[in-house]
């Protein structure tokens, strides 16, 4: 695997972990500090700026709503489409490393 492939795999894994983390806190939003802590715990060491890039990406895909962009701490909340992706009720497009459903 080349460096570009590794970076892509990390981004896609981080996106899935972000969605799963935000889902755990549903129906409330999750702040970026909590998301970063979870990503660090699973050995995905994103910088705060990298996390914000991925939150923007997920927001552009309509999977999360990101609030607090005009403050120091952003927070995210799943949209209806984001909940469907996390609950495996809709297909997941490329760009997110959602594990295959095994149950």
N, C-alpha and C positions, 0 to 999 in steps of 0.2 A: 504494500500500500504506500502510495507516495504522500508527500506532505499535504498536497491539495486535497487528496482523498481523506486523509486523517482529519483535516480541518472541517471538511464537509460533514464527515461522520459525527464529529463533536457537536457541530451546530445543530444537526438534525436530532441527535440524542438530547441535547439541551432543550430544544423546543418541546419534545415530548415530555421531558421531566418538568418543564415549566407548566405545561397544561395539567399534568397529573398533580402537581403541587397546588396549583390554584383550585383544582377540583376538590381537593381535600378540605379546603377552607370554605367551600361553597355553603351557604349563599352569600357569605361575606367576601369582600375583596382581600387580596393577599399583597402585602407590601414587598418591595424588591429586596429588602434586607432578609426577609424570611426565605424568599426564593433563592437568593444567593447562598444562604446557609445550607439549604437542602442540596443545591447543586455541588457545593463544596464537599458535603458529606458523601456524595456518590462519585467523588473524584472528577467532577467537571468544574474545573477552576476558571470560571469566566470572570472577567473584570466587570465592574459596574457598567461601563460603557458597552461591553459586549452583551450584557444582559439586556440593556435598553434597546440595542439593535434587534435582538430576538423578540422582545416584547412588541416593538414596532412591526416586525415581520408578521407576528401572529395577529396583531390588530388589523393590518392590511388584508389579511386573509379572512377577517371576520370571525376569528376564534376567541379573541379576548377584547375586552374594553380596557383601555389603559387610562387611569386617572392620575391627577397630581403632576402632570407634566410641567406645570408652572411652579412647582415646589421642589424641595430637595429630595423628597422620597416619592417614587412612583408606586402605584399599586395597580393590580390587575384583577379582573373579574371575568369569568367565562361567559361567553354569549351562548345563545341557544345552540348555535352550530358547534361551538367549542365543547359543550356538554355532550352533544351527539358523537363527536369524534372520540372523546374520552370514554364514553360508554359503548363504543363500538356499534352504534346504531346506523352509522353512515360510513362510506369508504373514506379513507384518509389519503389525500393527495400526496404526491412526492414533496419532500422537503421536511417531513416530520418522521422521525424514526419510531413510529408506533409499533410495539411488538405484535407479532401475529397472535390472533386470538386462538387459544389452545383449549378452551372449555366449551 
